[in-house]
Amino acid sequence: MAARSFDFLVLGSGVAGLSFALKVAPVGKVAVVTKKKRSESNTNYAQGGIAAVFDSADSFEKHIQDTLAAGAGLCKEGIVREIVESGPRLIEELTRWGVRFSHEDGRFALGREGGHSQKRVVHAGDYSGRELERVLVDKVKREKNIAVFEHHFAFELLQKEGRIWGARTYDSEENTVETFSAPTTLLATGGCGRLWRHTTNPPIATGDGLALAYRAGAALANLEFMQFHPTAFYQANDQPFLISEAVRGEGAILRAKDGKRFMETMHPLKELAPRDVVARAIDRVLKETDGDCVFLDLTHLEVKFVEKRFPQIFEFCRRKKLDLKKDWIPVVPAAHYMCGGVVTDVYGQTSLPGLLAAGEVACTGMHGANRLASNSLLEALAVADFAARKIKEEKRPAKLPDFPIHTHPADKPAPEKIVAAHEREAMAAVMWDYVGIVRTNRRLTLAAERLTAVAQGVKNFYYGHPLSYDSIELFNLSLVSRLVVEAARARKESRGLHYNLDCPETDKTHPAKDTLLPPGLFV
């Protein structure tokens, strides 16, 4: 088993991890560990952009109030303010680094998405995440103090005397275990959309950082708040493709299969209502009409405008034989963004010394019970920046402790991959059917029972066979799915993204509270 030592260990290669790595590289050696390729991350799939105040009609206060309104009483206003006010500075920094944001008349072209009172989404067409990742990956390649380790899957945090000192990883190409020691470890592993059957997330989004942190004893909160994006492209037996909320921001209309526009009666903002409202509205229409999907109507928009503003979506629809001048786009909601996560402050510090978290894996209090569109990349950039600034000022431990060689209690041959696939599908079906957009107490109880039964098989799979990529992912999915259910069962109200038919009202008699998950619920 190989052992490596660094000043900083970054788990994950999205915008939070790479930007943090770049900012701490001047003061120490950095290892970026990613379970796939360095460019494979949720960041790559972000279409909308980064919310930031640039328009003269806009203000920090308006952005803050829009964020607080979407967060349904659970945002931490001080953190929201710090992150929002950092937006313009971070956008300008990205521009200097080479990110090619869209411009109009010499200024940033600003889009508007659901929940925003003003146009403030800075974007690069409809491939903003991909453009960000392109620039960050290129800069990391050229930074001599950063080493990237692809196909290294972190499966255990190194812990001694209450502090985190790095992680153990499984090299899926060499079939070996390596130890990465560092006085500072940043979790930037992204989300957990693959818990659900329908998701906009890439295959890597299996809740790995949440599982790592929880097993080490870190505080987790608000896992009941999974944001379901209202408009993923629908095609039976096909991988969902995200149709950006910005499409509705530019005037697209949602219609039921009979052609009726339904958002007019659902919310004053119609198609630009917060995502949880739109997702529940679609869910209701689908149940009432027995439909498989609803439709986005862009036929009243100029085709040339749509092609220029949304080149990726336009090309995707062309490949699907859709003529946007006369055809509607079929869409369904899909699991998209986890608003809860590992509890941190605005500097990314978790409850465990030596362990930071940033991006979707973290719960800073920025998003509350529902994320405002395009605030996620902003939060990831800001917290990574704040964390890097603070950590560079602090004195780090000079000596790293030794850790024993990892031994895995298994001598049986690895099982066929179909075994892991079956267990994954079982969990995803339970999560989609019982822990989806609309929940009930009975559904959540059934989910807990069935996931507990599946967990025993997963545990046997993990400990009864040699370590593998599939077994680590499955182990993480099993833990995080049960944690999500426990968080949902603990909230006895409907708030933001958590909607329970048995508790349909928001509790206004008590102050809003985070759902903190106690350690040791599952082993």
C-alpha positions as CSV (number, residue, x, y, z in Angstrom):
1,M,0.0,0.0,0.0
2,A,1.5,3.3,-1.1
3,A,1.7,6.3,1.3
4,R,1.9,9.9,0.2
5,S,2.1,13.1,2.1
6,F,0.9,16.6,1.1
7,D,0.1,19.9,2.7
8,F,-3.5,19.8,1.3
9,L,-5.7,17.0,0.2
10,V,-8.7,17.8,-2.0
11,L,-11.3,15.1,-2.6
12,G,-13.2,16.0,-5.8
13,S,-12.4,17.9,-9.0
14,G,-15.3,20.2,-9.5
15,V,-15.3,24.0,-9.2
16,A,-15.0,24.0,-5.4
17,G,-12.1,21.6,-5.3
18,L,-10.1,22.9,-8.2
19,S,-10.5,26.6,-7.2
20,F,-9.4,25.8,-3.6
21,A,-6.4,23.8,-4.9
22,L,-5.3,26.7,-7.1
23,K,-5.6,29.2,-4.3
24,V,-3.6,27.2,-1.7
25,A,-0.9,25.9,-4.1
26,P,1.3,29.0,-3.5
27,V,1.8,27.9,0.1
28,G,2.0,24.1,-0.1
29,K,1.8,20.9,-2.1
30,V,-1.7,19.9,-3.1
31,A,-3.1,16.5,-4.0
32,V,-6.4,16.5,-5.9
33,V,-8.0,13.0,-5.7
34,T,-10.9,12.2,-8.0
35,K,-12.6,8.8,-8.4
36,K,-12.9,9.3,-12.2
37,K,-11.2,11.7,-14.6
38,R,-10.4,15.2,-13.3
39,S,-13.1,16.8,-15.6
40,E,-15.9,14.5,-14.5
41,S,-17.9,16.5,-12.0
42,N,-21.4,18.0,-11.3
43,T,-19.8,21.3,-12.3
44,N,-19.4,20.1,-15.9
45,Y,-23.2,19.6,-16.1
46,A,-24.2,23.0,-14.9
47,Q,-26.0,24.9,-17.6
48,G,-27.4,28.0,-16.0
49,G,-24.5,30.0,-14.7
50,I,-23.5,32.0,-11.6
51,A,-25.8,34.5,-9.8
52,A,-24.1,37.8,-9.2
53,V,-25.1,41.4,-9.0
54,F,-24.0,43.4,-12.1
55,D,-27.1,45.2,-13.4
56,S,-27.7,48.8,-12.3
57,A,-31.3,47.9,-11.5
58,D,-30.1,45.1,-9.1
59,S,-28.5,45.2,-5.7
60,F,-26.9,42.9,-3.1
61,E,-29.9,43.4,-1.0
62,K,-32.3,42.2,-3.7
63,H,-30.1,39.1,-4.3
64,I,-30.0,38.4,-0.6
65,Q,-33.8,38.8,-0.2
66,D,-34.4,36.5,-3.2
67,T,-32.1,33.9,-1.6
68,L,-33.8,34.2,1.8
69,A,-37.3,33.9,0.3
70,A,-36.3,30.7,-1.7
71,G,-34.7,29.2,1.4
72,A,-38.0,29.2,3.3
73,G,-36.7,30.4,6.7
74,L,-33.6,28.2,7.0
75,C,-30.9,30.3,5.3
76,K,-28.3,31.9,7.6
77,E,-28.5,35.5,6.6
78,G,-25.0,36.4,7.6
79,I,-23.5,33.7,5.4
80,V,-25.9,34.6,2.5
81,R,-24.7,38.2,2.7
82,E,-21.0,37.3,2.7
83,I,-21.4,35.0,-0.3
84,V,-23.6,37.3,-2.3
85,E,-21.3,40.3,-1.8
86,S,-18.3,38.2,-3.0
87,G,-20.0,37.4,-6.3
88,P,-18.8,40.3,-8.6
89,R,-15.2,39.9,-7.3
90,L,-15.2,36.2,-8.0
91,I,-16.7,36.6,-11.5
92,E,-14.1,39.2,-12.4
93,E,-11.4,36.8,-11.1
94,L,-12.7,34.0,-13.3
95,T,-12.7,36.3,-16.3
96,R,-9.0,37.1,-15.7
97,W,-8.4,33.4,-15.5
98,G,-9.9,33.0,-19.0
99,V,-13.5,32.0,-18.5
100,R,-15.4,33.1,-21.6
101,F,-18.7,34.5,-20.2
102,S,-21.4,35.6,-22.7
103,H,-21.5,39.3,-23.4
104,E,-23.9,41.8,-24.9
105,D,-22.9,45.4,-25.8
106,G,-19.6,45.0,-23.9
107,R,-21.2,43.8,-20.7
108,F,-22.0,40.5,-19.2
109,A,-25.2,39.0,-20.7
110,L,-27.4,38.5,-17.7
111,G,-30.1,35.8,-17.6
112,R,-33.0,35.4,-15.2
113,E,-34.1,32.2,-13.6
114,G,-36.8,31.1,-11.2
115,G,-37.0,33.0,-7.9
116,H,-34.9,35.9,-9.1
117,S,-36.4,39.3,-9.1
118,Q,-33.8,40.7,-11.5
119,K,-31.6,39.5,-14.3
120,R,-28.3,38.5,-12.6
121,V,-27.2,35.1,-13.9
122,V,-23.8,35.4,-15.6
123,H,-23.4,32.6,-18.0
124,A,-21.4,31.1,-20.9
125,G,-24.2,30.2,-23.2
126,D,-25.9,27.1,-21.7
127,Y,-22.6,25.4,-20.9
128,S,-21.4,27.5,-18.1
129,G,-20.2,24.6,-15.9
130,R,-18.2,23.1,-18.8
131,E,-16.5,26.4,-19.5
132,L,-15.6,26.8,-15.8
133,E,-14.2,23.3,-15.7
134,R,-12.2,23.8,-18.9
135,V,-10.4,26.8,-17.4
136,L,-9.8,25.3,-14.0
137,V,-8.5,22.0,-15.3
138,D,-6.1,23.8,-17.6
139,K,-4.8,26.0,-14.8
140,V,-4.4,23.0,-12.5
141,K,-2.4,21.2,-15.2
142,R,0.0,24.1,-15.3
143,E,0.4,24.5,-11.5
144,K,3.6,22.7,-10.4
145,N,2.4,22.4,-6.7
146,I,-0.7,20.4,-7.6
147,A,-0.7,16.7,-8.4
148,V,-3.9,15.1,-9.7
149,F,-4.7,11.5,-9.0
150,E,-7.4,10.2,-11.3
151,H,-9.3,6.9,-10.7
152,H,-8.6,7.2,-6.9
153,F,-11.8,6.6,-4.9
154,A,-11.6,7.9,-1.3
155,F,-13.3,5.3,1.0
156,E,-12.1,6.3,4.5
157,L,-10.9,9.4,6.2
158,L,-7.8,9.1,8.3
159,Q,-8.6,10.0,11.9
160,K,-6.5,10.3,15.1
161,E,-7.4,12.0,18.4
162,G,-10.5,13.7,16.9
163,R,-8.7,15.2,13.9
164,I,-8.7,14.3,10.2
165,W,-5.3,13.7,8.6
166,G,-6.2,12.7,5.0
167,A,-7.8,9.7,3.4
168,R,-7.4,6.2,2.1
169,T,-8.2,5.7,-1.5
170,Y,-8.8,2.8,-3.8
171,D,-7.0,3.0,-7.2
172,S,-9.6,1.4,-9.5
173,E,-7.1,1.0,-12.4
174,E,-4.3,-0.7,-10.3
175,N,-6.6,-2.4,-7.8
176,T,-4.6,-1.1,-4.9
177,V,-5.1,1.0,-1.8
178,E,-3.1,4.2,-1.2
179,T,-2.9,6.5,1.8
180,F,-2.9,10.3,1.4
181,S,-1.8,12.2,4.5
182,A,-2.3,15.9,4.9
183,P,-3.1,18.3,7.8
184,T,-5.9,19.8,5.8
185,T,-8.5,17.8,3.8
186,L,-11.2,19.4,1.7
187,L,-14.3,17.5,0.8
188,A,-15.5,18.7,-2.6
189,T,-17.2,15.5,-3.7
190,G,-20.4,16.9,-5.0
191,G,-24.0,15.6,-4.5
192,C,-26.0,12.4,-4.3
193,G,-28.6,12.6,-7.2
194,R,-27.9,9.0,-8.1
195,L,-29.9,7.9,-5.0
196,W,-33.0,8.5,-7.1
197,R,-34.0,6.7,-10.3
198,H,-34.4,9.9,-12.3
199,T,-31.7,12.5,-11.9
200,T,-29.8,15.2,-13.9
201,N,-26.6,14.2,-12.1
202,P,-23.7,12.3,-13.7
203,P,-23.0,8.7,-12.6
204,I,-20.3,9.8,-10.0
205,A,-22.9,11.6,-7.8
206,T,-23.3,8.9,-5.2
207,G,-23.0,10.8,-1.9
208,D,-19.4,9.7,-1.3
209,G,-18.4,12.8,0.7
210,L,-21.5,12.6,2.9
211,A,-20.8,9.0,3.7
212,L,-17.1,9.7,4.4
213,A,-17.9,12.6,6.7
214,Y,-20.7,10.8,8.6
215,R,-18.7,7.7,9.2
216,A,-15.9,9.9,10.6
217,G,-18.4,11.6,13.0
218,A,-18.9,14.9,11.3
219,A,-22.2,16.7,11.7
220,L,-24.7,16.5,8.7
221,A,-27.9,18.5,8.3
222,N,-31.0,19.0,6.2
223,L,-30.7,15.9,3.9
224,E,-34.4,15.9,3.4
225,F,-34.0,18.9,1.1
226,M,-33.2,17.4,-2.3
227,Q,-34.0,19.8,-5.1
228,F,-35.8,18.2,-8.0
229,H,-35.2,20.1,-11.2
230,P,-38.6,20.6,-12.8
231,T,-37.4,20.2,-16.4
232,A,-35.2,17.2,-17.4
233,F,-35.8,16.0,-20.9
234,Y,-38.1,13.0,-20.9
235,Q,-37.7,10.0,-23.1
236,A,-38.5,6.5,-21.9
237,N,-35.5,4.4,-21.1
238,D,-33.1,7.3,-21.8
239,Q,-30.7,9.2,-19.6
240,P,-32.3,12.6,-18.6
241,F,-30.8,15.7,-20.1
242,L,-31.2,19.0,-18.2
243,I,-33.3,21.7,-19.8
244,S,-32.0,24.8,-18.0
245,E,-34.3,26.9,-16.0
246,A,-33.0,29.8,-18.0
247,V,-35.1,28.6,-20.9
248,R,-38.2,29.5,-18.8
249,G,-36.4,32.7,-17.8
250,E,-36.4,33.7,-21.5
251,G,-40.1,33.0,-21.9
252,A,-40.7,29.2,-22.3
253,I,-44.2,28.1,-21.2
254,L,-45.1,24.9,-19.4
255,R,-48.1,23.0,-20.8
256,A,-49.9,19.8,-19.9
257,K,-50.4,17.1,-22.6
258,D,-53.7,18.7,-23.6
259,G,-51.8,22.0,-24.3
260,K,-53.2,23.8,-21.2
261,R,-50.8,26.3,-19.6
262,F,-51.0,25.3,-15.9
263,M,-48.5,27.5,-14.0
264,E,-50.8,30.5,-14.2
265,T,-53.0,29.1,-11.5
266,M,-50.1,27.7,-9.4
267,H,-48.0,30.7,-8.5
268,P,-47.9,34.5,-9.1
269,L,-44.5,34.1,-10.8
270,K,-45.9,31.4,-13.1
271,E,-43.1,29.5,-14.9
272,L,-40.5,31.5,-12.9
273,A,-41.8,30.3,-9.5
274,P,-39.1,28.6,-7.2
275,R,-38.1,25.2,-8.4
276,D,-39.9,23.3,-5.6
277,V,-43.2,24.9,-6.5
278,V,-42.7,24.1,-10.2
279,A,-41.7,20.5,-9.6
280,R,-44.7,19.9,-7.3
281,A,-47.0,21.5,-9.9
282,I,-45.7,19.2,-12.6
283,D,-46.0,16.2,-10.3
284,R,-49.7,17.2,-9.6
285,V,-50.4,17.6,-13.3
286,L,-48.9,14.3,-14.1
287,K,-51.0,12.6,-11.5
288,E,-54.2,14.4,-12.6
289,T,-53.7,13.7,-16.3
290,D,-52.1,10.3,-16.0
291,G,-49.3,11.7,-18.1
292,D,-45.6,10.6,-18.4
293,C,-44.4,14.1,-18.9
294,V,-45.4,17.8,-19.5
295,F,-44.0,20.1,-22.2
296,L,-41.9,23.2,-22.6
297,D,-43.2,25.4,-25.4
298,L,-40.6,27.6,-27.1
299,T,-42.5,28.0,-30.4
300,H,-43.2,31.7,-29.8
301,L,-39.5,32.5,-29.5
302,E,-37.2,33.2,-32.4
303,V,-35.3,30.1,-33.4
304,K,-32.1,32.0,-34.0
305,F,-32.3,33.5,-30.5
306,V,-32.8,30.1,-29.0
307,E,-29.9,28.7,-30.9
308,K,-27.6,31.5,-29.8
309,R,-28.7,31.6,-26.2
310,F,-29.0,27.8,-25.7
311,P,-26.6,26.2,-28.2
312,Q,-26.3,22.9,-26.2
313,I,-30.0,22.5,-25.7
314,F,-30.7,23.5,-29.3
315,E,-28.3,20.9,-30.6
316,F,-29.6,18.2,-28.2
317,C,-33.2,18.8,-29.4
318,R,-32.0,18.7,-33.0
319,R,-30.5,15.3,-32.5
320,K,-33.9,14.2,-31.0
321,K,-35.6,15.4,-34.2
322,L,-37.4,18.2,-32.4
323,D,-38.2,21.4,-34.4
324,L,-38.4,24.1,-31.8
325,K,-40.5,26.3,-34.1
326,K,-43.3,23.8,-33.9
327,D,-42.5,21.1,-31.4
328,W,-42.7,21.2,-27.6
329,I,-39.9,19.7,-25.4
330,P,-41.1,16.8,-23.2
331,V,-39.9,17.2,-19.6
332,V,-40.2,15.6,-16.2
333,P,-38.7,16.6,-12.8
334,A,-35.5,14.8,-11.7
335,A,-33.3,14.8,-8.6
336,H,-30.9,17.7,-9.1
337,Y,-29.2,19.3,-6.1
338,M,-28.8,18.5,-2.4
339,C,-29.3,21.5,-0.3
340,G,-28.3,19.8,2.9
341,G,-24.9,18.2,3.6
342,V,-21.9,18.3,5.9
343,V,-22.3,21.2,8.3
344,T,-19.7,24.0,7.8
345,D,-19.2,27.6,8.5
346,V,-18.6,30.2,5.7
347,Y,-14.9,29.1,5.7
348,G,-15.8,25.5,5.0
349,Q,-14.8,24.3,8.5
350,T,-16.7,21.2,9.5
351,S,-17.2,19.9,13.1
352,L,-14.0,17.9,12.7
353,P,-10.6,19.7,12.9
354,G,-8.6,19.2,9.7
355,L,-11.7,18.6,7.6
356,L,-13.2,21.3,5.3
357,A,-16.1,20.9,2.9
358,A,-17.3,23.1,0.0
359,G,-19.7,22.9,-2.8
360,E,-22.8,20.6,-3.0
361,V,-21.4,18.2,-0.3
362,A,-21.5,21.1,2.3
363,C,-24.4,22.7,4.2
364,T,-23.3,26.3,4.9
365,G,-26.8,27.8,5.4
366,M,-26.7,29.5,2.0
367,H,-29.5,27.5,0.5
368,G,-31.7,26.8,3.4
369,A,-34.7,24.6,2.5
370,N,-34.5,25.4,-1.2
371,R,-31.6,26.6,-3.4
372,L,-32.1,29.7,-5.5
373,A,-31.2,29.0,-9.1
374,S,-27.5,29.6,-10.0
375,N,-26.5,30.2,-6.4
376,S,-24.7,26.9,-6.2
377,L,-21.6,27.7,-8.3
378,L,-21.5,31.1,-6.5
379,E,-21.5,29.3,-3.1
380,A,-18.8,26.8,-4.2
381,L,-16.5,29.5,-5.5
382,A,-17.0,31.7,-2.5
383,V,-16.5,29.1,0.2
384,A,-13.5,27.7,-1.5
385,D,-12.1,31.2,-1.7
386,F,-12.9,32.0,2.0
387,A,-11.4,28.7,3.1
388,A,-8.2,29.2,1.1
389,R,-7.7,32.7,2.5
390,K,-8.2,31.6,6.1
391,I,-6.2,28.4,5.9
392,K,-3.2,30.3,4.5
393,E,-3.2,32.5,7.6
394,E,-3.3,29.6,10.0
395,K,-0.5,27.6,11.4
396,R,-0.8,23.9,10.3
397,P,0.6,20.9,12.2
398,A,4.2,20.2,11.1
399,K,4.2,16.5,11.8
400,L,1.8,14.0,10.3
401,P,1.0,10.8,12.4
402,D,1.5,7.3,11.0
403,F,-1.4,5.1,10.1
404,P,-1.5,1.3,10.0
405,I,-1.7,-0.5,6.7
406,H,-5.3,-1.0,5.6
407,T,-6.7,-4.5,5.7
408,H,-10.0,-5.5,4.2
409,P,-11.8,-8.5,5.8
410,A,-12.5,-10.4,2.6
411,D,-11.0,-13.4,0.9
412,K,-13.9,-14.4,-1.4
413,P,-13.7,-13.6,-5.1
414,A,-15.4,-10.4,-6.4
415,P,-19.1,-11.0,-7.3
416,E,-20.5,-10.3,-10.7
417,K,-21.3,-6.6,-11.4
418,I,-25.0,-7.5,-11.8
419,V,-25.2,-8.0,-8.1
420,A,-24.3,-4.4,-7.4
421,A,-26.5,-3.1,-10.2
422,H,-29.5,-5.0,-8.7
423,E,-29.0,-3.5,-5.3
424,R,-28.6,0.0,-6.7
425,E,-31.8,-0.3,-8.7
426,A,-33.6,-1.5,-5.6
427,M,-32.5,1.6,-3.6
428,A,-33.2,4.0,-6.5
429,A,-36.7,2.6,-6.9
430,V,-37.5,3.0,-3.2
431,M,-36.1,6.6,-3.1
432,W,-38.1,7.6,-6.2
433,D,-41.4,6.0,-5.2
434,Y,-41.3,6.9,-1.5
435,V,-38.9,9.8,-1.0
436,G,-39.5,11.9,-4.1
437,I,-41.1,15.2,-4.7
438,V,-44.2,14.5,-2.6
439,R,-43.9,12.3,0.5
440,T,-46.2,10.8,3.2
441,N,-45.4,9.3,6.6
442,R,-46.4,5.9,5.4
443,R,-44.1,6.1,2.3
444,L,-41.2,7.2,4.5
445,T,-41.8,4.3,6.9
446,L,-41.9,1.9,4.0
447,A,-38.7,3.4,2.6
448,A,-36.9,3.0,5.9
449,E,-38.0,-0.7,6.2
450,R,-37.0,-1.6,2.7
451,L,-33.7,0.3,2.7
452,T,-32.8,-1.5,6.0
453,A,-33.4,-4.8,4.3
454,V,-31.3,-3.8,1.3
455,A,-28.5,-2.5,3.6
456,Q,-27.8,-5.9,5.1
457,G,-27.1,-7.3,1.6
458,V,-25.0,-4.3,0.8
459,K,-23.0,-4.7,4.0
460,N,-22.4,-8.4,3.1
461,F,-21.3,-7.3,-0.4
462,Y,-18.9,-4.7,1.0
463,Y,-17.2,-6.7,3.8
464,G,-17.5,-10.1,2.2
465,H,-15.6,-9.4,-1.0
466,P,-12.4,-7.6,-2.0
467,L,-12.6,-3.9,-2.2
468,S,-13.9,-2.5,-5.5
469,Y,-15.2,0.6,-7.1
470,D,-18.8,-0.9,-7.2
471,S,-18.7,-2.0,-3.6
472,I,-17.6,1.5,-2.3
473,E,-20.3,3.3,-4.3
474,L,-22.9,0.8,-3.2
475,F,-21.8,1.1,0.5
476,N,-22.1,4.9,0.3
477,L,-25.5,4.9,-1.5
478,S,-26.9,2.6,1.1
479,L,-25.8,4.8,4.0
480,V,-26.8,8.1,2.5
481,S,-30.2,6.9,1.3
482,R,-31.1,5.9,4.9
483,L,-29.8,9.2,6.3
484,V,-32.1,11.1,3.8
485,V,-35.1,9.1,5.0
486,E,-34.3,9.7,8.6
487,A,-34.0,13.4,8.0
488,A,-37.3,13.4,6.1
489,R,-39.0,11.5,8.9
490,A,-37.7,13.9,11.5
491,R,-39.2,17.0,9.9
492,K,-42.9,17.2,11.0
493,E,-43.9,19.9,8.6
494,S,-43.6,20.9,4.9
495,R,-41.0,23.4,4.2
496,G,-39.1,24.3,0.9
497,L,-38.2,21.1,-0.9
498,H,-39.6,18.8,1.7
499,Y,-43.4,18.3,1.1
500,N,-45.3,15.8,3.2
501,L,-49.0,15.3,2.5
502,D,-49.6,14.3,6.1
503,C,-48.0,17.6,7.3
504,P,-48.8,20.0,4.5
505,E,-48.3,23.2,6.4
506,T,-45.1,25.0,7.4
507,D,-44.8,25.3,11.2
508,K,-45.0,29.0,12.0
509,T,-45.4,28.6,15.7
510,H,-41.8,27.7,16.3
511,P,-38.5,29.0,14.9
512,A,-37.3,27.1,11.9
513,K,-34.6,24.6,12.7
514,D,-32.1,22.5,10.8
515,T,-32.5,18.7,10.8
516,L,-29.2,17.6,12.5
517,L,-28.5,13.9,12.1
518,P,-27.0,12.3,15.3
519,P,-23.8,10.2,14.8
520,G,-24.0,6.4,14.7
521,L,-27.5,5.9,13.3
522,F,-26.2,3.3,10.9
523,V,-23.0,1.2,11.0
